[in-house]
């Protein structure tokens, strides 16, 4: 059993509940993330949930889609939209919900160590569904922020904390540089109130604060300046200025003050 599959399911359901509370007119409004709309977010999450499902059920279909995307110019959003733009907001949401559940079901019973094909290097089944959880959480933030809703996190974000920890070196590799030192000591408060620690204890190189804010920084849904995380030491400050727990080329974090929970006035 892969417990991250259930965490992915619950995060998907939490996002779904929020989406069902929003009018469909809001689905076409730009969010604070690159002007993406709710439709853009749903298309993106749905497409890659489907690709994850095919990792286990039809790897050839996965590879075919990746080849078609590359042949069409390699622009991910354009390819996703070409496949899904015919769906209305309601139909897209319904498709998203169904496939998220099917993907969770499929991964729940998978061998955690099974090596699966992907757009990049092969990955384990556990890593794949954890990545889907992270993507759902990260892109879901655009929807929470636009809707004026402060997300009530649960301890399943420990998976995202661990991704942040495991990609400390990756943040620098993708920028063709070396980490400026060992990973700082993390002392993070979980949603439940538990204290999570990672890395070697240090009084001179550490990051302290809310686990959800650490997750926001490593997924680049918040600039470090817009959090209350306490940074001690140059390495902590450097890492948090560019942390990136997702694959792809180096990506800068949002500029300070550009990602936040909107204040929505009731009609």
URQUISUL-V572726 format. One record per pair of residues at least 4 apart in sequence whose ideal C-beta (glycine too) atoms are under 7 Angstrom apart, sorted by the first residue. I is the first residue (numbers start at 1). GAP is how many residues later the second one is. D is the distance in whole Angstrom. If there is no record, write none. Layout:
I,GAP,D  I,GAP,D
//
This chain:
1,107,6  1,108,7  2,105,5  2,106,6  2,108,6  2,110,5  2,123,6  2,124,5  2,127,6  3,4,7  4,4,6  4,122,6  4,125,5  4,126,5  4,129,6  4,155,6  5,4,7  5,99,5  5,102,4  5,103,4  5,124,5  6,4,6  6,98,7  6,102,7  7,4,6  7,126,5  7,149,4  7,152,6  8,4,6  8,96,6  8,121,5  8,124,5  8,125,4  8,128,7  9,4,6  9,92,7  9,95,4  10,4,6  10,146,6  11,4,7  11,122,6  11,125,5  11,126,6  11,145,6  12,4,6  12,88,4  12,124,6  13,4,6  14,4,7  15,4,6  15,121,6  15,125,4  15,128,7  16,4,6  16,81,5  17,4,7  18,125,6  18,126,7  18,129,6  18,131,6  19,19,7  19,74,6  19,124,7  22,4,5  22,125,6  24,65,4  24,66,7  26,12,6  27,10,6  27,11,4  27,12,5  27,62,4  28,9,5  28,11,6  29,8,6  29,117,7  30,5,4  30,7,6  31,5,5  31,6,7  31,111,4  31,114,7  31,115,5  32,110,6  32,113,6  32,226,6  32,227,5  33,109,4  36,4,4  36,5,6  36,106,6  38,4,6  38,105,6  39,4,6  39,50,6  39,53,7  40,4,6  40,37,7  41,4,6  41,98,5  41,101,6  41,102,6  42,4,6  42,50,5  42,51,6  42,54,5  43,4,6  43,37,5  43,38,6  43,41,5  43,49,7  44,4,7  44,33,7  44,36,6  44,95,6  45,4,6  45,51,7  45,90,6  45,91,6  45,94,6  46,4,6  46,38,7  46,49,6  46,50,4  46,53,6  47,4,7  47,33,4  47,36,7  47,37,7  48,4,6  48,87,7  49,4,7  49,50,5  49,51,6  49,54,5  49,83,6  50,4,6  50,49,6  51,4,7  51,11,5  51,14,6  52,51,5  52,76,6  52,77,7  52,80,5  53,4,6  53,46,7  53,49,6  53,50,5  53,53,6  54,4,5  54,5,7  54,7,5  54,8,4  55,4,6  55,7,6  55,61,4  55,62,6  55,63,7  55,73,6  56,50,5  56,51,7  56,54,6  56,60,7  57,49,7  58,4,7  59,4,6  59,58,5  60,4,6  61,4,7  62,4,7  62,55,6  63,4,6  63,54,6  64,4,6  65,4,6  66,4,7  66,53,6  67,4,6  68,4,6  69,5,6  69,7,7  69,10,4  70,4,5  72,6,7  72,7,6  73,5,7  75,4,7  76,4,6  77,4,6  78,4,6  79,4,7  80,4,6  81,4,5  84,8,6  87,4,4  87,5,4  87,8,6  88,4,7  89,4,6  90,4,6  91,4,6  92,4,6  93,4,6  94,4,6  95,4,6  96,4,6  97,4,7  98,4,6  99,4,6  100,4,6  101,4,6  102,4,6  103,4,6  103,29,7  104,4,6  106,4,7  107,18,6  107,22,4  110,4,6  110,15,4  111,14,6  112,12,6  112,13,6  112,14,4  113,11,5  114,10,7  114,11,5  115,7,5  115,9,6  116,6,6  116,7,6  116,9,6  116,12,6  117,5,6  118,4,6  118,5,5  118,10,7  120,127,6  123,4,4  123,5,5  124,4,7  125,4,7  126,4,6  127,4,6  128,4,7  129,4,7  130,4,6  130,29,5  130,33,7  131,4,6  132,4,6  133,4,6  133,26,6  134,4,6  134,26,5  134,29,6  134,85,7  134,111,7  135,4,6  136,4,6  137,20,7  137,23,6  138,81,4  138,83,6  140,4,6  141,4,6  141,80,4  142,4,6  143,4,6  144,5,5  144,7,5  144,117,7  145,114,7  145,115,6  145,116,5  145,117,6  146,116,6  147,117,7  148,113,6  148,114,5  148,115,6  148,116,3  150,111,6  153,4,5  153,38,4  153,59,5  154,37,6  155,35,5  155,36,6  155,37,5  157,4,6  157,34,7  157,54,6  157,55,6  157,58,5  158,4,6  158,32,7  158,38,7  159,4,7  160,4,7  160,55,4  160,59,7  161,4,7  161,27,6  161,35,6  161,50,6  161,53,6  161,54,6  162,4,6  163,4,6  163,82,5  164,50,6  164,51,7  164,54,4  164,79,7  164,81,5  165,18,7  165,21,7  165,33,5  167,4,6  167,77,7  167,78,4  168,11,7  168,15,4  168,71,7  169,4,6  169,10,6  170,4,6  171,68,6  171,71,6  171,72,5  171,73,5  172,5,5  172,6,6  172,7,5  174,70,7  174,75,6  174,76,5  175,75,5  180,54,7  180,55,5  180,58,5  181,24,7  181,54,4  182,18,7  183,16,5  184,15,6  184,18,7  184,21,4  184,22,5  184,23,5  184,49,6  184,51,6  184,52,4  184,55,7  185,14,5  185,15,6  185,16,5  185,17,4  185,20,6  185,21,4  186,11,6  186,12,4  186,13,6  186,21,5  187,8,7  187,10,5  187,19,6  187,21,5  188,8,5  188,21,7  188,22,7  188,23,4  188,26,5  189,4,7  189,6,6  189,20,7  189,21,5  189,22,6  190,4,4  190,6,6  190,21,5  191,21,7  196,15,6  202,4,5  204,28,6  204,29,5  205,27,6  205,28,4  205,30,5  205,31,6  206,26,5  206,27,7  206,30,6  207,7,7  207,22,6  207,24,6  207,29,5  207,33,7  208,21,7  208,22,4  209,4,6  209,5,7  209,18,7  209,19,6  209,20,4  209,21,6  211,4,6  212,4,6  213,4,7  213,9,7  213,14,4  213,15,7  213,16,5  214,4,6  214,15,6  215,4,6  216,5,5  216,6,4  216,11,7  217,5,6  217,7,5  217,10,6  217,12,7  217,23,6  217,26,5  218,25,4  218,27,4  219,26,6  219,27,7  220,24,7  220,31,6  220,33,5  220,34,6  221,38,6  222,4,5  222,5,6  222,32,7  222,37,5  223,30,5  223,31,5  223,32,6  223,33,5  223,36,7  224,5,6  224,16,4  224,17,6  225,31,4  226,30,6  226,31,7  226,33,7  226,34,7  229,11,7  231,5,4  231,6,5  231,9,6  232,4,6  234,4,6  235,4,6  236,4,6  237,4,6  239,4,6  242,11,7  244,6,7  244,7,6  254,4,5  254,5,5
//
